Amino acid sequence: MKNKSKINDENFEWSAEELSKSKTFKDLPESLQAKLAPRKLRGAQVLPTKVSTTIRLSSDVVEAFKASGSGWQTKIDLALKEWLREHTLA
């Protein structure tokens, strides 16, 4: 099997040569660090804080929300909140 250094979808392996040529964040020019720094850290979560959980949903529901683009998990959260406003739990 040949060593593939090209991107294969979203999953690829770096070769030893590529790793040896790579730089750490601190080795980058300060101007580039300044541009990348905001992307490096995630900001504080806006209240109310969300709770990380695992939930099993049907594949058609997940596919439909994912097809709506970025923020699909938030859209599920909003849909469930709307359902709760309109229904009472037994």
N, C-alpha and C positions, 0 to 999 in steps of 0.2 A: 504494500500500500504506500503510495507516494505521500510525502508530507505536503499538505495543502496549506498555503499561507493566505489564500484568497478567502474572502467572506463566503461562507456557505449558509445561505439564509441569514439567520441571526446567531448562528453558533459556529465558531471557528477556533482553531488552536493556533497560538503563536509559535513560530519556530524559535529555536535557540538563538538564531541570528537576529530575529526581530526583537526578542527580549533583550538581547545585549545592546541593541541600538535605542531602546526605549528610555524615556526620561521620567523622573518623578515630577510631581506637580511643582515642587520647589525649584526644580531645574529649569522650568519654563521662564520665558521673559516676563517681567513684572506686568507689562501691558496685557499679555495673554492671561496671566493669573487673575488680573482684575476683572477681565471679561468672564472667565470661567467660575470665579469664586461664588457668585450668587447661585449658580446651578449646583454647587457642591453641597450646600447645606439646605435642608428643608426647614422652612419656617415653623413657628409654633402653630399648633392646631387651633383653629378658631373655635370658641365655645359655642354650643355644647360639644364636648369632646366625643368623638366617635369611639366605639368599642370594637376592637378586632375580634372577629368570630369566624367560625366555619359554618357554612350553610349549604345544604344540598338543594339545588334547583334543577328543573328539567333543562335538558340541553337546548330546546327551542327557545326558552326564555333567556338563557344566557347568551345564545347566539344573536337574538334580536337586540338585546341591550348592547352587546359588544359591537354590533353592526352600526349602532348609533354614534359610535366614535368615542373620543376621549371623554372621560367622566362617567363611563357607563355604570360603575358601582354606585356613584352618587345618584344617578338616575333611578337605580333600583331602590335606594334608600328613600328618595322622594316619592316613588310610587307606593312603597309600603306605608309611608306616613299618610299619604292621601287615603289609602285604603282604611287605615286606622281611624281617620277622621269620619269616614262614612259608615263604618261598621263597629259593632260592639263585640268584644270577645266574651264568649260564654264562660 
